[in-house]
Amino acid sequence: MSKTPGTDVARLRAALEGARDALASDGSGAGPLGDVLPRLSGPELAELMTLMDDVKARAAARQVRVTAEAAHRGEFTSARRGVGSVHSWVREHAPSLQQDGAGQVGQLAQDVACSVPGGLWSTNGPAAGAYADPGRPEGIVWARVVTGEIGSGLALTALKEMAKLADQLRPEAVPTVAKAILDHGVQWGPAEARRLRPHLIAMFGVEGEFDDEQKRLRKSAYLTSPRINDADITEYRLGMTPQQAATLEAVIGPLSKPSPNDVTGERDLRPAEQRRAEALAAVCGRVSGEDAEKTSPGGASTTLHVGIDFDDLLADFPEAETTDTGTGTAPTQAPTVTCQLALALVRGVGG
């Protein structure tokens, strides 16, 4: 007896409902999974974790395909008489994505649906257009989305990065670069994948593109003047080129790691932002001290302006002659006083 579309749908629904019921749980954690967890060995826990992750990834991939099908048909607008969006459709029918991810699923699905000519989507994924071309970034990304290997967030990041690199890469290197971004993103996440751009331009960019890109970036780097906020904290805004940022992180990264108390052994409770600020201040202080040692025995060169009445100044130096000579000539001891004052100030600042 041949299968009918209705039978296939019923079997698929039954399989999904079975997976859902197996993972169901009440507020106390009781359920098929919760009931057996205490009896599982360590290796069995790891195996179960991997299996559930695979189910989750595949389910997420199918959500993108289902959403793309709905977008291709216009389901989210026709059901509302022309009013609606793919984002709201995803939020309505996938409540868990309301917390995070609905926008990414909707955007990727919409892009896929819009790239396919009418009537071609429902066969077996995109059968035409950019997402059906294995040599284009869209096709490379889509092939790994449908298997559940990458999620919507990384897919969109990779596509955005490839769009930015479109005119900077050698044409034959495009597939290699797209795969490199995805591979790195799978290991370290979308944010880290974005940081690959300068390295990819250096390796696969057209001739001279890397140097031109660095010149453009250097012109965009900035460090604002200090501004004191209401909490008496001095604020700066900083933007750096990738090379400058890498240098900064290489210096302050090790210094900003949590450091337990040497005496009590208590863990470091400082927030990461505080540790980074203190690490930067320590580095600047160290450099400032090194520069001071190179200038003079008294430390870094310092200019100090002091306002004081000359007679009051001379009062602290009994050996100085009075300034009231009546002749209009300068006091004979003034140079000595000036030298003594300068020496005292330098010793005070340096000490």
Backbone hydrogen bonds in HBPLUS format (Angstrom, degrees):
<---DONOR---> <-ACCEPTOR-->    atom                        ^
c    i                          cat <-CA-CA->   ^        H-A-AA   ^      H-
h    n   atom  resd res      DA  || num        DHA   H-A  angle D-A-AA Bond
n    s   type  num  typ     dist DA aas  dist angle  dist       angle   num
A0007-THR N   A0004-THR O   2.97 MM   3  5.21 121.3  2.33 103.8 118.3     1
A0008-ASP N   A0004-THR O   3.11 MM   4  6.48 158.9  2.15 157.4 163.2     2
A0009-VAL N   A0005-PRO O   3.00 MM   4  6.24 160.6  2.04 150.5 155.4     3
A0010-ALA N   A0006-GLY O   2.98 MM   4  6.15 157.2  2.03 144.3 150.8     4
A0011-ARG N   A0007-THR O   2.96 MM   4  6.19 159.7  2.01 152.1 156.9     5
A0012-LEU N   A0008-ASP O   2.99 MM   4  6.17 160.2  2.03 148.9 154.4     6
A0013-ARG N   A0009-VAL O   2.90 MM   4  6.08 162.4  1.93 151.3 156.2     7
A0014-ALA N   A0010-ALA O   2.92 MM   4  6.09 157.2  1.97 146.0 152.6     8
A0015-ALA N   A0011-ARG O   2.93 MM   4  6.13 155.2  1.99 147.4 153.7     9
A0016-LEU N   A0012-LEU O   3.02 MM   4  6.27 162.3  2.05 151.5 155.7    10
A0017-GLU N   A0013-ARG O   2.90 MM   4  6.07 158.0  1.95 149.1 155.7    11
A0018-GLY N   A0014-ALA O   2.90 MM   4  6.05 146.6  2.02 140.9 150.1    12
A0019-ALA N   A0015-ALA O   3.03 MM   4  6.35 154.9  2.10 147.0 152.8    13
A0020-ARG N   A0016-LEU O   2.93 MM   4  6.15 159.2  1.97 147.6 153.8    14
A0021-ASP N   A0017-GLU O   2.88 MM   4  6.05 160.8  1.92 146.4 151.5    15
A0022-ALA N   A0018-GLY O   2.97 MM   4  6.12 150.9  2.06 143.4 151.3    16
A0023-LEU N   A0019-ALA O   3.23 MM   4  6.41 139.0  2.40 141.0 150.2    17
A0023-LEU N   A0020-ARG O   3.20 MM   3  5.33 132.8  2.43  97.9 110.0    18
A0024-ALA N   A0021-ASP O   3.25 MM   3  4.96 159.0  2.29  96.6 102.9    19
A0026-ASP N   A0030-ALA O   3.03 MM   4  5.66 150.8  2.12 150.4 159.5    20
A0029-GLY N   A0026-ASP O   3.03 MM   3  5.41 159.6  2.07 114.0 120.6    21
A0035-ASP N   A0031-GLY O   2.79 MM   4  5.73 153.9  1.86 160.3 164.6    22
A0036-VAL N   A0033-LEU O   3.15 MM   3  5.56 135.9  2.36 107.1 117.9    23
A0037-LEU N   A0033-LEU O   3.11 MM   4  6.18 139.1  2.28 154.7 166.4    24
A0039-ARG N   A0036-VAL O   2.98 MM   3  5.51 144.6  2.10 116.9 127.3    25
A0040-LEU N   A0037-LEU O   3.11 MM   3  5.38 167.0  2.13 115.1 119.3    26
A0045-LEU N   A0041-SER O   2.92 MM   4  6.22 148.4  2.02 150.6 159.3    27
A0046-ALA N   A0042-GLY O   3.07 MM   4  6.40 159.7  2.11 153.5 158.6    28
A0047-GLU N   A0043-PRO O   2.90 MM   4  6.13 158.1  1.95 147.4 153.7    29
A0048-LEU N   A0044-GLU O   2.91 MM   4  6.04 157.0  1.96 144.5 150.6    30
A0049-MET N   A0045-LEU O   2.89 MM   4  6.10 154.6  1.96 147.2 154.4    31
A0050-THR N   A0046-ALA O   3.04 MM   4  6.29 159.7  2.09 150.1 154.4    32
A0051-LEU N   A0047-GLU O   3.01 MM   4  6.23 158.0  2.06 146.8 153.1    33
A0052-MET N   A0048-LEU O   2.92 MM   4  6.14 165.2  1.95 153.0 156.5    34
A0053-ASP N   A0049-MET O   2.99 MM   4  6.17 151.1  2.08 143.5 151.8    35
A0054-ASP N   A0050-THR O   2.98 MM   4  6.24 150.2  2.07 145.3 153.0    36
A0055-VAL N   A0051-LEU O   2.98 MM   4  6.31 158.0  2.03 150.1 156.1    37
A0056-LYS N   A0052-MET O   2.87 MM   4  6.07 162.3  1.90 148.7 153.7    38
A0057-ALA N   A0053-ASP O   2.92 MM   4  6.11 162.4  1.95 148.5 152.7    39
A0058-ARG N   A0054-ASP O   2.97 MM   4  6.13 165.1  1.99 151.4 155.4    40
A0059-ALA N   A0055-VAL O   2.87 MM   4  6.00 154.4  1.94 148.7 156.4    41
A0060-ALA N   A0056-LYS O   2.91 MM   4  6.14 155.2  1.98 148.3 155.0    42
A0061-ALA N   A0057-ALA O   3.00 MM   4  6.27 152.8  2.08 144.8 152.0    43
A0062-ARG N   A0058-ARG O   3.00 MM   4  6.27 153.9  2.07 144.9 151.6    44
A0063-GLN N   A0059-ALA O   2.93 MM   4  6.22 140.4  2.09 142.8 154.1    45
A0064-VAL N   A0060-ALA O   3.27 MM   4  6.61 147.6  2.38 142.9 149.7    46
A0065-ARG N   A0061-ALA O   3.23 MM   4  6.62 156.3  2.28 143.8 149.9    47
A0066-VAL N   A0062-ARG O   2.81 MM   4  6.01 163.4  1.84 151.6 156.2    48
A0067-THR N   A0063-GLN O   2.94 MM   4  6.01 159.0  1.98 142.7 148.9    49
A0068-ALA N   A0064-VAL O   2.87 MM   4  6.07 153.6  1.94 146.4 153.9    50
A0069-GLU N   A0065-ARG O   2.93 MM   4  6.17 153.7  2.00 147.4 154.3    51
A0070-ALA N   A0066-VAL O   2.98 MM   4  6.28 157.7  2.03 147.5 153.5    52
A0071-ALA N   A0067-THR O   2.80 MM   4  6.04 153.5  1.87 147.7 155.8    53
A0072-HIS N   A0068-ALA O   2.79 MM   4  5.94 155.2  1.85 146.3 153.2    54
A0073-ARG N   A0069-GLU O   3.06 MM   4  6.29 149.0  2.16 143.9 151.6    55
A0074-GLY N   A0070-ALA O   2.91 MM   4  5.97 125.8  2.21 134.9 149.9    56
A0075-GLU N   A0070-ALA O   2.88 MM   5  5.08 155.0  1.95 153.2 153.5    57
A0077-THR N   A0074-GLY O   3.15 MM   3  5.54 148.0  2.26 108.0 117.1    58
A0078-SER N   A0074-GLY O   2.87 MM   4  5.99 172.5  1.88 167.0 169.6    59
A0079-ALA N   A0075-GLU O   3.14 MM   4  5.93 163.0  2.17 143.6 147.7    60
A0080-ARG N   A0077-THR O   3.02 MM   3  5.18 142.6  2.16 100.6 112.0    61
A0082-GLY N   A0077-THR O   2.59 MM   5  4.46 149.5  1.68 134.4 137.7    62
A0081-ARG N   A0078-SER O   3.23 MM   3  4.92 162.4  2.26 105.8 104.4    63
A0083-VAL N   A0080-ARG O   3.26 MM   3  5.22 156.1  2.32 100.8 107.9    64
A0089-TRP N   A0085-SER O   3.06 MM   4  6.28 150.5  2.15 144.4 153.2    65
A0090-VAL N   A0086-VAL O   2.98 MM   4  6.20 157.7  2.03 148.7 153.2    66
A0091-ARG N   A0087-HIS O   3.04 MM   4  6.31 164.7  2.06 152.4 156.5    67
A0092-GLU N   A0088-SER O   2.99 MM   4  6.09 147.8  2.10 141.0 149.3    68
A0093-HIS N   A0089-TRP O   3.12 MM   4  6.29 161.3  2.15 150.0 153.9    69
A0094-ALA N   A0090-VAL O   2.81 MM   4  5.54 132.7  2.03 150.9 159.5    70
A0097-LEU N   A0094-ALA O   2.92 MM   3  5.69 148.5  2.02 124.9 133.0    71
A0098-GLN N   A0095-PRO O   2.99 MM   3  5.34 160.9  2.02 111.0 117.1    72
A0102-ALA N   A0097-LEU O   3.23 MM   5  4.86 134.4  2.45 145.5 133.1    73
A0105-VAL N   A0101-GLY O   3.00 MM   4  6.18 169.4  2.01 160.2 162.5    74
A0106-GLY N   A0102-ALA O   2.94 MM   4  6.04 165.4  1.96 150.7 155.4    75
A0107-GLN N   A0103-GLY O   2.91 MM   4  6.01 157.6  1.96 144.0 150.2    76
A0108-LEU N   A0104-GLN O   3.02 MM   4  6.13 173.5  2.02 153.0 154.9    77
A0109-ALA N   A0105-VAL O   3.00 MM   4  6.04 167.0  2.01 150.8 155.1    78
A0110-GLN N   A0106-GLY O   2.94 MM   4  5.97 154.7  2.00 143.1 150.4    79
A0111-ASP N   A0107-GLN O   2.96 MM   4  6.17 158.7  2.00 149.4 154.9    80
A0112-VAL N   A0108-LEU O   2.99 MM   4  6.25 159.8  2.03 152.7 158.0    81
A0113-ALA N   A0109-ALA O   2.91 MM   4  6.09 167.3  1.93 150.9 154.7    82
A0114-CYS N   A0110-GLN O   2.95 MM   4  6.05 157.8  2.00 149.5 155.1    83
A0115-SER N   A0112-VAL O   3.12 MM   3  5.31 144.6  2.25 101.9 112.3    84
A0116-VAL N   A0113-ALA O   3.39 MM   3  5.65 165.0  2.41 107.2 111.5    85
A0120-LEU N   A0117-PRO O   3.34 MM   3  6.08 163.3  2.37 143.6 143.7    86
A0132-ALA N   A0129-GLY O   3.10 MM   3  5.55 157.0  2.15 112.2 119.4    87
A0133-ASP N   A0130-ALA O   3.18 MM   3  5.35 164.2  2.21 108.4 113.2    88
A0136-ARG N   A0133-ASP O   3.16 MM   3  5.61 165.5  2.18 116.2 120.6    89
A0140-ILE N   A0136-ARG O   3.00 MM   4  6.29 159.7  2.05 159.0 165.5    90
A0141-VAL N   A0137-PRO O   2.91 MM   4  6.06 162.2  1.94 152.8 157.3    91
A0142-TRP N   A0138-GLU O   2.88 MM   4  5.99 166.9  1.89 150.0 154.3    92
A0143-ALA N   A0139-GLY O   3.07 MM   4  6.10 156.4  2.13 143.4 148.6    93
A0144-ARG N   A0141-VAL O   3.05 MM   3  5.51 139.5  2.22 108.5 119.4    94
A0145-VAL N   A0141-VAL O   3.02 MM   4  6.31 128.9  2.29 142.5 157.4    95
A0145-VAL N   A0142-TRP O   3.07 MM   3  4.86 132.7  2.30  93.0 106.6    96
A0146-VAL N   A0142-TRP O   3.10 MM   4  6.28 167.9  2.12 163.2 161.2    97
A0149-GLU N   A0144-ARG O   3.13 MM   5  5.44 122.9  2.47 154.8 169.7    98
A0150-ILE N   A0144-ARG O   3.25 MM   6  5.95 154.8  2.32 136.3 135.9    99
A0148-GLY N   A0145-VAL O   2.96 MM   3  5.25 153.2  2.03 109.6 118.4   100
A0155-ALA N   A0151-GLY O   3.05 MM   4  6.19 158.7  2.09 150.3 157.1   101
A0156-LEU N   A0152-SER O   2.94 MM   4  6.10 164.9  1.96 154.5 156.9   102
A0157-THR N   A0153-GLY O   3.06 MM   4  6.26 156.4  2.12 144.5 151.6   103
A0158-ALA N   A0154-LEU O   2.90 MM   4  6.07 165.0  1.92 154.0 157.2   104
A0159-LEU N   A0155-ALA O   3.02 MM   4  6.25 161.4  2.06 149.3 154.5   105
A0160-LYS N   A0156-LEU O   2.93 MM   4  6.06 155.0  1.99 146.7 153.6   106
A0161-GLU N   A0157-THR O   2.90 MM   4  6.12 159.5  1.94 152.0 157.7   107
A0162-MET N   A0158-ALA O   2.94 MM   4  6.13 159.5  1.98 149.1 154.7   108
A0163-ALA N   A0159-LEU O   3.01 MM   4  6.18 145.5  2.13 139.3 148.4   109
A0164-LYS N   A0160-LYS O   3.08 MM   4  6.40 151.5  2.17 145.6 152.6   110
A0165-LEU N   A0161-GLU O   3.01 MM   4  6.25 142.8  2.15 143.8 154.5   111
A0166-ALA N   A0163-ALA O   3.39 MM   3  5.12 158.5  2.44  95.8 101.9   112
A0168-GLN N   A0165-LEU O   2.93 MM   3  5.14 156.2  1.99 113.7 121.6   113
A0206-VAL N   A0168-GLN O   2.89 MM  38  5.92 149.5  1.98 140.7 146.0   114
A0170-ARG N   A0204-PHE O   3.00 MM  34  6.15 163.0  2.03 169.1 163.9   115
A0173-ALA N   A0170-ARG O   2.85 MM   3  5.43 154.6  1.92 122.4 130.8   116
A0174-VAL N   A0171-PRO O   3.30 MM   3  5.61 166.9  2.32 111.5 115.4   117
A0177-VAL N   A0173-ALA O   2.96 MM   4  6.16 160.6  2.00 162.4 168.2   118
A0178-ALA N   A0174-VAL O   2.99 MM   4  6.18 166.5  2.01 158.9 162.4   119
A0179-LYS N   A0175-PRO O   3.05 MM   4  6.22 161.8  2.08 149.9 154.2   120
A0180-ALA N   A0176-THR O   2.97 MM   4  6.15 149.5  2.06 141.9 150.9   121
A0181-ILE N   A0177-VAL O   2.98 MM   4  6.24 157.8  2.03 155.3 159.7   122
A0182-LEU N   A0178-ALA O   3.17 MM   4  6.40 161.0  2.21 145.8 150.8   123
A0183-ASP N   A0179-LYS O   2.84 MM   4  6.01 165.5  1.86 152.6 157.0   124
A0184-HIS N   A0180-ALA O   2.99 MM   4  6.09 164.1  2.02 147.6 151.8   125
A0185-GLY N   A0181-ILE O   2.91 MM   4  6.01 153.3  1.98 142.5 150.9   126
A0186-VAL N   A0182-LEU O   2.86 MM   4  6.06 150.7  1.94 153.0 159.8   127
A0187-GLN N   A0183-ASP O   3.39 MM   4  6.65 150.3  2.49 140.3 146.6   128
A0188-TRP N   A0184-HIS O   2.92 MM   4  6.07 157.3  1.97 152.0 158.9   129
A0189-GLY N   A0185-GLY O   2.69 MM   4  4.41 147.0  1.79 124.0 129.2   130
A0193-ALA N   A0189-GLY O   3.21 MM   4  6.47 145.9  2.34 145.0 155.0   131
A0193-ALA N   A0190-PRO O   3.07 MM   3  4.97 119.1  2.46  92.2 108.2   132
A0194-ARG N   A0190-PRO O   3.26 MM   4  6.60 141.5  2.41 149.1 157.0   133
A0195-ARG N   A0192-GLU O   3.06 MM   3  5.30 139.8  2.22 102.4 113.7   134
A0196-LEU N   A0193-ALA O   3.30 MM   3  5.68 165.8  2.32 109.7 113.8   135
A0199-HIS N   A0196-LEU O   2.99 MM   3  5.44 115.7  2.42 113.3 129.1   136
A0200-LEU N   A0196-LEU O   2.92 MM   4  6.09 158.2  1.97 160.6 167.3   137
A0201-ILE N   A0197-ARG O   2.95 MM   4  6.17 156.5  2.01 158.1 164.4   138
A0202-ALA N   A0198-PRO O   3.00 MM   4  6.17 155.8  2.06 142.8 149.6   139
A0203-MET N   A0199-HIS O   3.05 MM   4  6.26 147.2  2.16 142.1 150.3   140
A0204-PHE N   A0200-LEU O   2.74 MM   4  5.68 164.1  1.77 151.3 156.4   141
A0205-GLY N   A0201-ILE O   2.78 MM   4  4.27 136.0  1.97 124.9 126.4   142
A0209-GLU N   A0206-VAL O   3.03 MM   3  5.53 164.0  2.05 135.3 138.6   143
A0212-ASP N   A0208-GLY O   3.11 MM   4  6.28 161.2  2.15 149.7 155.4   144
A0213-GLU N   A0209-GLU O   2.84 MM   4  5.97 154.5  1.91 148.3 155.5   145
A0214-GLN N   A0210-PHE O   2.95 MM   4  6.22 156.1  2.01 149.5 155.7   146
A0215-LYS N   A0211-ASP O   3.06 MM   4  6.30 152.7  2.14 146.2 153.1   147
A0216-ARG N   A0212-ASP O   3.05 MM   4  6.34 157.0  2.11 146.7 152.6   148
A0217-LEU N   A0213-GLU O   2.90 MM   4  6.14 157.9  1.95 149.3 155.8   149
A0218-ARG N   A0214-GLN O   2.91 MM   4  6.07 158.1  1.96 147.2 152.7   150
A0219-LYS N   A0215-LYS O   3.29 MM   4  6.50 150.0  2.39 142.1 148.6   151
A0220-SER N   A0217-LEU O   2.91 MM   3  5.12 138.7  2.09 102.3 115.0   152
A0221-ALA N   A0218-ARG O   3.33 MM   3  5.26 153.2  2.41  97.2 104.8   153
A0222-TYR N   A0239-GLY O   2.85 MM  17  5.10 157.6  1.90 137.7 143.7   154
A0239-GLY N   A0222-TYR O   2.87 MM  17  5.10 167.3  1.89 149.6 149.4   155
A0224-THR N   A0237-ARG O   2.97 MM  13  5.35 163.4  1.99 153.4 159.0   156
A0227-ARG N   A0235-GLU O   2.97 MM   8  5.10 146.8  2.08 139.3 149.0   157
A0235-GLU N   A0227-ARG O   2.65 MM   8  5.10 172.8  1.66 144.8 147.3   158
A0229-ASN N   A0233-ILE O   2.95 MM   4  5.57 168.8  1.96 150.9 150.7   159
A0232-ASP N   A0229-ASN O   3.02 MM   3  5.41 152.9  2.09 122.1 122.2   160
A0245-ALA N   A0241-THR O   2.84 MM   4  6.06 165.2  1.86 162.3 166.7   161
A0246-ALA N   A0242-PRO O   2.89 MM   4  6.01 153.0  1.97 143.1 150.5   162
A0247-THR N   A0243-GLN O   3.03 MM   4  6.27 152.7  2.10 145.0 151.9   163
A0248-LEU N   A0244-GLN O   2.98 MM   4  6.26 161.9  2.01 151.2 155.9   164
A0249-GLU N   A0245-ALA O   2.88 MM   4  6.07 166.8  1.90 153.2 156.7   165
A0250-ALA N   A0246-ALA O   2.95 MM   4  6.04 149.7  2.04 140.6 149.0   166
A0251-VAL N   A0247-THR O   3.21 MM   4  6.45 137.2  2.41 139.9 150.1   167
A0251-VAL N   A0248-LEU O   3.10 MM   3  5.27 131.7  2.34  98.3 111.1   168
A0252-ILE N   A0248-LEU O   2.92 MM   4  6.19 174.0  1.93 167.3 165.7   169
A0253-GLY N   A0249-GLU O   2.77 MM   4  4.99 141.8  1.91 130.5 139.9   170
A0256-SER N   A0252-ILE O   2.90 MM   4  5.90 129.1  2.17 149.2 160.6   171
A0256-SER N   A0253-GLY O   3.24 MM   3  5.36 142.1  2.40 100.4 110.7   172
A0261-ASN N   A0266-GLU O   2.82 MM   5  5.24 159.0  1.86 152.7 157.6   173
A0265-GLY N   A0261-ASN O   2.79 MM   4  4.75 137.4  1.97 125.5 137.0   174
A0274-GLN N   A0271-PRO O   3.09 MM   3  5.33 119.8  2.47 101.8 116.0   175
A0275-ARG N   A0271-PRO O   3.04 MM   4  6.40 162.7  2.07 157.0 162.0   176
A0276-ARG N   A0272-ALA O   2.95 MM   4  6.18 156.9  2.01 150.9 156.9   177
A0277-ALA N   A0273-GLU O   3.03 MM   4  6.21 157.7  2.09 144.4 150.3   178
A0278-GLU N   A0274-GLN O   2.95 MM   4  6.16 165.2  1.97 155.4 159.2   179
A0279-ALA N   A0275-ARG O   2.90 MM   4  6.04 146.0  2.02 141.3 151.2   180
A0280-LEU N   A0276-ARG O   2.95 MM   4  6.18 157.7  2.00 148.0 153.2   181
A0281-ALA N   A0277-ALA O   2.96 MM   4  6.22 160.5  2.00 148.4 154.0   182
A0282-ALA N   A0278-GLU O   2.94 MM   4  6.07 151.8  2.02 140.7 148.2   183
A0283-VAL N   A0279-ALA O   3.01 MM   4  6.28 155.8  2.07 147.8 153.6   184
A0284-CYS N   A0280-LEU O   2.97 MM   4  6.23 166.5  1.99 153.6 157.1   185
A0285-GLY N   A0281-ALA O   2.86 MM   4  6.01 155.8  1.92 146.2 153.4   186
A0286-ARG N   A0282-ALA O   2.92 MM   4  6.09 149.7  2.01 142.8 151.0   187
A0287-VAL N   A0283-VAL O   2.96 MM   4  6.25 163.1  1.99 154.6 158.3   188
A0288-SER N   A0284-CYS O   2.88 MM   4  6.03 159.6  1.92 148.0 154.3   189
A0289-GLY N   A0285-GLY O   2.93 MM   4  6.10 154.4  2.00 143.3 149.8   190
A0290-GLU N   A0286-ARG O   3.00 MM   4  6.28 154.5  2.07 147.8 154.5   191
A0291-ASP N   A0287-VAL O   2.98 MM   4  6.22 157.9  2.03 151.4 157.0   192
A0292-ALA N   A0288-SER O   2.99 MM   4  6.21 148.1  2.10 142.3 151.4   193
A0293-GLU N   A0289-GLY O   3.09 MM   4  6.35 151.2  2.17 146.1 152.5   194
A0294-LYS N   A0291-ASP O   3.19 MM   3  5.22 131.8  2.43  94.8 107.5   195
A0295-THR N   A0292-ALA O   3.27 MM   3  5.38 141.8  2.42  99.3 109.3   196
A0299-GLY N   A0296-SER O   2.99 MM   3  5.39 166.9  2.01 116.4 120.4   197
A0313-LEU N   A0309-ASP O   2.94 MM   4  6.23 149.7  2.03 149.1 158.7   198
A0314-LEU N   A0310-PHE O   2.95 MM   4  6.25 157.3  2.00 150.3 155.3   199
A0315-ALA N   A0311-ASP O   3.07 MM   4  6.25 133.2  2.30 138.6 150.5   200
A0316-ASP N   A0313-LEU O   3.31 MM   3  5.98 156.5  2.37 113.7 118.9   201
A0317-PHE N   A0314-LEU O   2.91 MM   3  5.23 162.1  1.94 114.3 119.2   202
A0320-ALA N   A0317-PHE O   2.91 MM   3  5.64 165.5  1.93 126.6 131.5   203
A0325-THR N   A0323-THR O   3.05 MM   2  5.72 128.7  2.32 105.9  91.4   204
A0334-ALA N   A0331-PRO O   3.33 MM   3  5.47 161.7  2.37 104.3 109.7   205
A0336-THR N   A0333-GLN O   3.02 MM   3  5.28 115.8  2.44 104.8 120.5   206
A0337-VAL N   A0333-GLN O   2.96 MM   4  6.26 159.4  2.00 158.9 165.6   207
A0338-THR N   A0334-ALA O   2.87 MM   4  6.09 163.4  1.90 157.2 161.7   208
A0339-CYS N   A0335-PRO O   2.97 MM   4  6.18 160.0  2.01 147.5 152.5   209
A0340-GLN N   A0336-THR O   2.91 MM   4  6.13 157.9  1.96 148.3 154.8   210
A0341-LEU N   A0337-VAL O   2.85 MM   4  6.09 160.7  1.89 154.9 159.8   211
A0342-ALA N   A0338-THR O   2.90 MM   4  6.08 165.1  1.92 150.6 155.2   212
A0343-LEU N   A0339-CYS O   2.90 MM   4  6.06 161.3  1.94 147.8 153.1   213
A0344-ALA N   A0340-GLN O   2.93 MM   4  6.17 154.9  2.00 145.1 152.2   214
A0345-LEU N   A0341-LEU O   2.89 MM   4  6.14 159.8  1.93 154.8 159.8   215
A0346-VAL N   A0342-ALA O   2.89 MM   4  6.09 164.2  1.92 153.5 157.9   216
A0347-ARG N   A0343-LEU O   2.96 MM   4  6.12 159.3  2.01 145.8 151.5   217
A0348-GLY N   A0344-ALA O   2.94 MM   4  6.12 149.7  2.03 141.0 149.8   218
A0349-VAL N   A0345-LEU O   2.85 MM   4  6.11 162.8  1.88 156.0 159.5   219
A0350-GLY N   A0346-VAL O   2.81 MM   4  5.84 166.1  1.82 150.1 155.0   220
A0351-GLY N   A0347-ARG O   2.79 MM   4  5.62 151.7  1.87 137.7 146.0   221
